[in-house]
């Protein structure tokens, strides 16, 4: 296997959550040292970055990502805590965790590259890129569809902590106990942070009394 790879952003398949299509650069290239993805606008006026904060005012920013955006094609307008900022080709936009951010294309075909990471911490590639197109289904309560599509993604990709965890949650919600426990075990083995998530996640209440749940997450979580 070669120690380098070359790919054009337009040749990376989109992952679409139904609102903002994303090009999963990190996943496509198998990068594990840092997070990087790209957003490509189909039309002028398209939202290119989902509106979000990495941390709200009540959260500790020490374990939250800061993000760097770079416009590499076209022109965009960023909204940062409600302030609009024009960004032409070559513009870097650094955003700290508590800033609410989004961006819109001013030209069709605009490309924004995003690099993110938590200061002072090694990157943890939990693989949110594979979960991204299923997120809207989960938020809409379409848990059975998430299970069906999530299992398909699990079958054709390398083990993925976030996808496995969220599929386990939806399997718990739809009565697939054995599968939920299996995927939860995979998630915890890949990333210990999901052990902590599982302790208080109501999506897993249906399997919480299972002996295997305590074995996976820890005895305290089974009570």
C-alpha positions as CSV (number, residue, x, y, z in Angstrom):
1,X,0.0,0.0,0.0
2,X,1.3,3.4,-0.9
3,X,2.4,5.9,1.8
4,X,0.6,8.7,0.0
5,X,-2.8,9.4,-1.6
6,X,-4.1,12.0,-4.1
7,X,-7.8,12.7,-4.5
8,X,-9.8,15.7,-5.8
9,X,-12.6,16.9,-3.5
10,X,-15.2,16.4,-6.3
11,X,-14.3,12.7,-6.5
12,X,-15.2,12.1,-2.8
13,X,-18.7,10.8,-2.5
14,X,-21.2,13.0,-0.6
15,X,-22.6,12.0,2.7
16,X,-26.0,13.9,2.9
17,X,-28.1,14.3,6.1
18,X,-30.9,15.8,4.1
19,X,-29.9,19.3,4.7
20,X,-26.1,19.9,4.3
21,X,-24.1,17.5,2.1
22,X,-20.6,16.8,3.3
23,X,-17.5,15.2,1.7
24,X,-15.9,12.9,4.3
25,X,-12.2,13.5,3.6
26,X,-10.9,11.9,6.8
27,X,-12.9,8.7,6.3
28,X,-12.2,8.5,2.5
29,X,-8.4,8.7,3.0
30,X,-8.3,6.7,6.3
31,X,-6.8,9.6,8.3
32,X,-6.7,8.8,12.0
33,X,-4.5,11.7,13.3
34,X,-6.9,14.6,12.8
35,X,-10.4,15.5,11.7
36,X,-10.8,17.0,8.2
37,X,-13.8,17.2,5.9
38,X,-15.1,19.4,3.1
39,X,-18.4,21.0,2.2
40,X,-19.3,21.6,-1.4
41,X,-22.2,23.9,-2.4
42,X,-24.4,22.8,-5.2
43,X,-26.0,26.3,-5.6
44,X,-25.5,29.9,-4.5
45,X,-27.3,30.4,-1.2
46,X,-26.9,26.8,0.0
47,X,-26.0,26.3,3.7
48,X,-22.6,24.8,3.7
49,X,-21.9,24.3,7.4
50,X,-24.6,23.0,9.8
51,X,-25.4,25.6,12.4
52,X,-23.9,24.4,15.6
53,X,-21.7,25.0,18.7
54,X,-19.1,22.6,19.9
55,X,-19.9,23.7,23.5
56,X,-22.6,25.8,25.1
57,X,-22.0,28.2,27.9
58,X,-22.6,25.6,30.6
59,X,-20.1,23.1,29.1
60,X,-16.4,22.9,29.8
61,X,-14.5,23.7,26.6
62,X,-11.4,21.7,27.7
63,X,-12.7,18.6,25.9
64,X,-14.4,20.3,23.0
65,X,-13.1,20.9,19.5
66,X,-11.9,24.1,18.0
67,X,-12.4,24.3,14.2
68,X,-10.5,25.9,11.3
69,X,-12.4,26.6,8.1
70,X,-10.6,27.4,4.8
71,X,-12.4,28.5,1.6
72,X,-10.6,26.8,-1.3
73,X,-13.1,27.6,-4.1
74,X,-15.8,30.2,-4.6
75,X,-16.9,32.6,-1.9
76,X,-18.9,32.1,1.3
77,X,-20.5,34.1,4.1
78,X,-19.9,32.9,7.7
79,X,-22.3,33.7,10.5
80,X,-20.4,33.7,13.8
81,X,-22.5,34.4,16.9
82,X,-24.9,36.3,14.6
83,X,-22.2,38.3,12.8
84,X,-21.9,37.9,9.1
85,X,-18.3,37.7,7.7
86,X,-17.4,37.5,4.0
87,X,-14.8,34.8,3.1
88,X,-13.2,34.7,-0.3
89,X,-10.8,32.1,-1.6
90,X,-7.8,31.6,0.7
91,X,-9.7,32.9,3.8
92,X,-9.1,31.0,7.1
93,X,-11.8,31.2,9.8
94,X,-10.9,29.9,13.2
95,X,-13.9,29.2,15.5
96,X,-13.6,28.4,19.2
97,X,-16.0,25.9,20.8
98,X,-18.7,28.2,22.2
99,X,-19.2,30.2,19.0
100,X,-22.4,29.4,17.1
101,X,-21.4,29.0,13.5
102,X,-22.7,28.3,10.1
103,X,-21.8,29.3,6.5
104,X,-23.6,29.9,3.2
105,X,-22.3,29.8,-0.4
106,X,-22.2,33.0,-2.3
107,X,-21.3,31.1,-5.5
108,X,-22.3,27.6,-6.8
109,X,-19.5,25.1,-6.4
110,X,-17.9,26.9,-3.4
111,X,-15.7,24.5,-1.3
112,X,-15.0,24.9,2.4
113,X,-12.5,22.6,4.1
114,X,-12.8,22.1,7.9
115,X,-10.1,20.9,10.2
116,X,-10.9,20.2,13.9
117,X,-9.4,18.9,17.1
118,X,-9.4,19.3,20.8
119,X,-6.4,21.3,22.1
120,X,-3.9,19.3,24.0
121,X,-5.5,15.9,23.3
122,X,-4.9,13.2,20.8
123,X,-7.5,12.9,18.1
124,X,-10.1,10.3,18.7
125,X,-11.5,9.1,15.3
126,X,-14.9,7.9,16.4
127,X,-16.2,8.2,12.8
128,X,-19.1,10.7,12.9
129,X,-18.9,10.9,9.1
130,X,-20.7,7.5,8.7
131,X,-23.3,8.5,11.3
132,X,-23.9,11.9,9.6
133,X,-26.4,10.9,6.9
134,X,-28.5,9.0,9.5
135,X,-28.7,11.7,12.1
136,X,-31.9,13.3,10.7
137,X,-33.6,10.0,10.7
138,X,-32.7,9.5,14.4
139,X,-33.9,13.0,15.3
140,X,-37.2,12.3,13.5
141,X,-37.7,9.1,15.5
142,X,-37.3,6.8,12.6
143,X,-35.3,4.3,14.6
144,X,-36.1,1.2,12.5
145,X,-34.7,2.9,9.4
146,X,-31.6,3.9,11.3
147,X,-31.1,0.3,12.3
148,X,-31.6,-1.0,8.8
149,X,-29.3,1.6,7.1
150,X,-26.8,1.6,10.0
151,X,-26.3,-2.2,9.9
152,X,-25.6,-1.9,6.1
153,X,-22.9,0.7,6.8
154,X,-21.4,-1.4,9.6
155,X,-21.2,-4.4,7.3
156,X,-19.2,-2.6,4.6
157,X,-16.9,-0.4,6.7
158,X,-14.2,-0.8,9.3
159,X,-15.4,-0.9,12.9
160,X,-16.7,2.5,13.8
161,X,-17.4,3.6,17.4
162,X,-20.0,6.3,17.0
163,X,-22.0,4.4,14.3
164,X,-22.0,1.2,16.4
165,X,-23.1,3.1,19.5
166,X,-26.0,5.0,17.8
167,X,-27.1,1.8,16.0
168,X,-27.1,0.1,19.4
169,X,-29.3,2.8,20.8
170,X,-31.8,2.4,18.0
171,X,-31.7,-1.3,18.3
172,X,-32.5,-0.9,22.0
173,X,-35.4,1.4,21.2
174,X,-36.8,-1.1,18.6
175,X,-36.4,-4.3,20.8
176,X,-33.3,-5.8,19.2
177,X,-31.7,-6.6,22.5
178,X,-28.9,-9.0,21.4
179,X,-27.9,-6.8,18.5
180,X,-27.9,-3.7,20.7
181,X,-25.6,-5.3,23.2
182,X,-23.3,-6.6,20.5
183,X,-22.9,-3.1,18.9
184,X,-22.6,-1.4,22.3
185,X,-19.7,-3.7,23.1
186,X,-18.0,-2.8,19.8
187,X,-18.4,0.9,20.5
188,X,-17.0,0.7,24.0
189,X,-14.1,-1.5,22.9
190,X,-13.2,1.1,20.2
191,X,-13.6,4.2,22.3
192,X,-14.0,4.2,26.1
193,X,-15.9,7.5,26.1
194,X,-19.0,5.5,25.0
195,X,-18.9,3.6,28.3
196,X,-19.6,6.9,30.1
197,X,-22.3,7.9,27.6
198,X,-24.1,4.6,28.1
199,X,-24.3,5.1,31.8
200,X,-27.0,7.8,31.5
201,X,-28.4,7.3,28.0
202,X,-32.1,6.8,28.1
203,X,-32.1,5.2,24.7
204,X,-30.4,2.2,26.3
205,X,-32.9,1.8,29.2
206,X,-34.6,-1.2,27.5
207,X,-31.3,-3.2,27.8
208,X,-29.9,-1.8,31.0
209,X,-31.1,-4.7,33.2
210,X,-29.4,-7.3,30.9
211,X,-26.4,-8.9,32.7
212,X,-24.3,-8.3,29.5
213,X,-24.9,-4.5,29.9
214,X,-23.2,-4.4,33.2
215,X,-20.3,-6.5,31.8
216,X,-19.8,-4.0,29.0
217,X,-20.4,-0.7,30.7
218,X,-19.6,-1.5,34.4
219,X,-21.6,-2.7,37.4
220,X,-22.6,0.7,38.5
221,X,-24.4,1.4,35.2
222,X,-26.6,-1.7,35.5
223,X,-28.2,-0.5,38.7
